[in-house]
Amino acid sequence: MKKNKVFVACDSTNISRVKNIIKKTQNTKIKIGYKFGLEFLNSKNGRSFVSKLKKKIIFADLKLHDIPNTCVSAIKAIKDLKVNYLTIHVSSGLDALKAAKKVSGKTKLVGVTILTSMDDKSLKEIGFTKNLKKIVYDQARMANKAKLDAIVCSAQEVNIVKKVFKKEIITPGIRFNKDNNDQKRTLTPYQAYKNGSDWLVIGRPITKGNIKENIKILINHLDQ
Ligand code: C5P
C-alpha cells in the first residue's frame, strides 16, 4: 500500500532540537520529509545544517513574496542546498511565479495560497474583498498557469484546488484535536488525506511533547 506522506515542520533555532525531531520521527509507516522555514533557515547554523543533510526529502519554506528579480535571485542564492521543495507566495504575481519557475530547476516550486492562519475576517482586514475560497481557486489557476509543481492550501480547500490544479497538493493546518494554536482553517490528518491531500505539513502536534508518542498517535489515527 502507498504510504501517507508528512512534512514535519522543524520550527526551531536549536540544532540539537531539530536533530532530535529528525531522529524521533523515523518510522516505517509514514513517509517523512522535513520542512525548514524562516525560523530555522535564518538561525545562526540552520542553513549550514540543511546543506549537510543527506538522504532526506527537504522542503525549504522560504515563502518568497517579492518582485520577480528578487525571487529569482533568492532561488539562485539557495541553489547549493539542492532542496526538493521551495515555496513562493502565489500573491507575488504571475510574472514572479513564471520567472521563479524558469530558474528553479529540479527543485519543485510550491505556490502558497492563502495562509491557514487566515479566515474571511482577517482577509478583509488586509483589503481582500472576494471570499477566501474564491481567492484560493483563482490562485490555484494562476499556479497552474505558471506551471508550478505543487500548491499549499488548507485541507478544507483541496477539492476546490483540484478543479484547476492537477499536481501535488500540500496541506498545513493539521490538528489531531481542538488545540488550533494560531491556525484557523484546520482539519484532522484522516480528513486531509480523505480530501485528497498528497502531503500534510505538521509542526507542533508532532514536535511539542513526546515526539515518538505523537507519531504513534498519528499512525493510529490514520489506521481508523
Ligand atoms: O505547528 P503547525 O502544525 O501549525 O505548523 C505549520 C507549519 O506550516 C508552520 O511551519 C507554518 O509556517 C507552515 N505553513 C502554514 N500555513 C501555510 C503555509 C505554511 O502553517 N499556508
Residues whose N, C-alpha, C, O or C-beta is under 5 A from the ligand:
A	BS01	C5P	A9 D11 G37 I114 L115 T116 V152 P172 G173 I174 V201 I202 G203 R204 P205
